């Protein structure tokens, strides 16, 4: 899997580069370079790269799961003890499998659009460029009239791990992780973004400076371990 620069058959429409400030983590480097290859190839890039990144993360997460677990998404979560309420939609939801009695999958193996709280271990939202985990964590729950003010985390409860997985941000991965921690959502960011002014037009360039941990684990490995830990600690 991965983009091969020596076999490009398309025009590079956007000038996006990737760099490290320290030793390279190959898994992270491949993921970000693949994302950049997609972004560099398309106009109206958010329509393309958001779903692409979500699908890649879901694929990665599925490889990390033990037997009896899989992913769905985008999916909402419900609690039978609180009828009429739904969580917001999460891009990737880690849950037990198989399940019955749910709204149908689009096709076999596609995943469920609605999942019971009792069978969910982790909810993940993916972001290609994001800087405000506190605002995300404060998003309200959904009710039928869409006028609820209660934070959705109250429905999800403490047993379900909430994660933001960000490709890049204007902020450092350390500051995002700290803001996420105090807001109740584990936050991992792969790279810091640096862009030239919008006024540069077609000549505008962007740079991804990949996060290098200070004596710790790369963000992608932290993310992987957190997903696995959430299952082993709460469901085994």
C-alpha positions in Angstrom: 0.0 0.0 0.0 1.2 3.5 -0.7 2.0 6.1 -3.3 5.0 5.5 -5.6 6.3 8.8 -6.8 8.2 7.0 -9.6 4.9 5.8 -11.1 2.9 9.1 -11.2 0.4 9.3 -14.1 -1.4 12.5 -12.9 -0.6 16.2 -12.6 0.5 17.5 -9.2 -2.0 20.3 -8.8 -0.9 21.5 -5.3 2.5 22.0 -3.9 2.5 20.0 -0.6 5.7 18.7 0.9 6.5 16.5 3.9 9.4 16.8 6.2 10.7 15.5 9.6 12.4 17.4 12.3 14.0 14.2 13.6 14.2 10.5 13.0 11.5 9.2 10.7 8.8 6.8 11.8 8.2 4.9 8.5 4.5 4.0 9.2 3.6 7.6 9.9 5.7 8.8 7.0 3.9 6.5 4.6 0.4 7.4 5.9 1.1 11.2 5.6 2.8 10.9 2.2 -0.1 8.9 0.8 -2.5 11.6 2.1 -0.5 14.3 0.5 -0.5 12.4 -2.8 -4.3 12.4 -2.7 -4.5 16.0 -1.7 -2.0 17.1 -4.4 -4.0 15.3 -7.1 -7.4 16.9 -6.7 -9.4 20.2 -6.9 -12.0 20.7 -4.2 -9.7 18.6 -2.0 -11.8 18.3 1.2 -14.5 16.4 -0.8 -11.8 13.8 -1.7 -9.3 13.7 1.2 -11.7 13.6 4.1 -13.4 10.4 3.0 -10.0 9.0 1.9 -8.4 9.6 5.3 -11.4 8.2 7.1 -11.3 5.0 5.0 -7.6 4.5 5.6 -7.9 5.0 9.3 -10.8 2.5 9.5 -8.7 0.0 7.5 -5.7 0.4 9.9 -7.9 0.1 13.0 -9.4 -3.1 11.8 -6.0 -4.7 11.5 -5.3 -4.0 15.2 -8.5 -5.6 16.6 -8.8 -9.0 18.2 -11.3 -11.7 17.1 -14.9 -10.7 17.8 -14.3 -7.0 17.1 -14.7 -4.9 14.0 -15.5 -1.3 12.9 -18.5 0.6 11.6 -18.8 4.2 10.5 -20.0 6.7 10.1 -22.3 5.6 13.0 -24.3 7.0 15.9 -24.5 5.4 19.4 -27.7 4.8 21.4 -28.4 3.8 25.0 -31.6 1.8 25.5 -32.0 3.4 28.9 -32.2 6.8 27.3 -34.6 6.4 24.4 -34.9 9.2 21.9 -31.3 10.3 22.2 -28.4 9.6 19.8 -24.7 10.5 19.9 -23.3 12.5 17.1 -21.9 10.6 14.1 -18.4 9.1 14.6 -16.3 8.2 11.6 -14.9 4.9 13.0 -16.6 3.0 15.8 -14.9 -0.1 17.3 -17.5 -2.6 18.5 -18.3 -6.3 19.1 -19.2 -8.5 16.1 -21.5 -10.0 15.1 -24.5 -7.9 16.2 -28.2 -8.4 15.5 -31.4 -6.3 15.7 -29.8 -3.1 14.3 -30.6 -0.9 11.2 -29.2 -2.7 8.2 -25.7 -2.5 6.8 -25.5 -0.9 3.3 -24.0 -4.3 2.2 -22.5 -7.2 4.1 -19.5 -6.1 6.1 -20.1 -2.4 5.5 -20.8 -1.7 9.1 -23.9 -0.5 11.0 -25.2 3.1 11.0 -26.5 2.7 14.6 -24.8 0.8 17.5 -25.7 0.0 21.1 -23.6 1.7 23.7 -23.0 -1.6 25.5 -21.1 -3.2 22.6 -18.9 -0.2 21.7 -15.3 0.2 23.0 -14.0 3.2 21.0 -15.4 6.1 19.0 -13.0 7.9 16.6 -13.4 11.0 14.6 -10.8 11.6 11.8 -9.7 15.1 10.8 -7.4 16.0 7.9 -6.8 19.5 9.4 -8.0 20.4 12.8 -7.1 22.5 15.8 -9.9 22.7 18.4 -10.5 19.5 20.4 -12.2 21.4 23.2 -14.9 22.7 20.9 -15.4 19.2 19.4 -15.7 17.6 22.8 -18.4 20.1 23.8 -20.7 19.2 20.9 -24.3 18.4 22.2 -26.2 15.2 21.9 -28.9 14.7 19.3 -32.6 14.4 20.1 -35.6 14.3 17.8 -36.1 18.1 17.7 -32.3 18.7 17.5 -32.4 21.2 20.3 -30.6 19.3 23.0 -27.8 21.1 24.9 -26.4 18.2 27.0 -22.9 17.2 25.8 -22.9 13.9 23.9 -20.2 12.5 26.2 -22.8 12.2 28.9 -24.6 9.6 26.8 -21.4 7.7 25.8 -20.2 7.5 29.4 -16.7 6.8 30.7 -16.3 3.3 29.4 -16.3 4.2 25.7 -12.9 5.8 24.7 -13.3 8.9 22.6 -10.5 9.7 20.1 -9.7 12.5 17.7 -7.1 11.4 15.1 -5.8 14.4 13.2 -3.5 14.3 10.1 -2.2 17.8 10.7 -2.9 21.0 12.6 -1.7 24.6 13.0 -0.8 23.6 16.5 1.7 21.2 18.0 0.7 17.6 18.8 1.6 18.2 22.4 -0.8 21.2 22.9 -3.6 19.3 21.1 -3.1 16.2 23.3 -3.2 18.3 26.5 -6.4 20.2 25.4 -8.0 16.9 24.5 -7.0 15.3 27.8 -8.7 18.0 29.9 -11.8 17.9 27.5 -12.3 14.1 27.8 -11.1 13.1 24.4 -7.8 11.4 23.5 -6.2 13.5 20.7 -3.4 12.4 18.4 -2.0 14.6 15.6 0.6 13.4 13.0 1.9 16.7 11.7 2.1 20.4 12.0 1.0 22.4 9.0 2.7 25.4 7.5 1.1 27.1 4.5 2.0 30.1 2.3 -0.7 32.9 2.1 -3.9 32.2 0.2 -3.1 35.2 -1.9 -0.3 33.2 -3.6 -3.1 31.5 -5.6 -1.9 28.7 -7.8 1.6 29.0 -6.4 0.5 28.4 -2.8 2.5 25.7 -1.0 1.9 23.7 2.1 4.3 21.8 4.3 3.6 18.9 6.7 6.2 18.8 9.5 5.7 15.4 11.1 5.6 15.0 14.9 8.7 13.6 16.5 8.1 12.6 20.1 10.5 13.6 22.8 11.6 10.2 24.0 8.2 8.8 23.6 6.0 6.9 21.1 5.0 8.4 17.7 1.3 9.6 17.6 0.2 6.7 15.3 1.6 4.2 17.8 0.0 5.9 20.7 -3.3 5.8 18.9 -2.9 2.1 18.1 -2.1 1.2 21.7 -5.0 3.3 23.0 -7.4 1.4 20.8 -6.1 -2.0 22.0 -6.0 -0.9 25.6 -9.6 0.2 25.5 -10.7 -3.3 24.5 -8.5 -5.2 26.9 -9.2 -3.1 30.0 -13.0 -2.7 29.6 -14.2 -5.8 27.7 -11.9 -8.7 28.4 
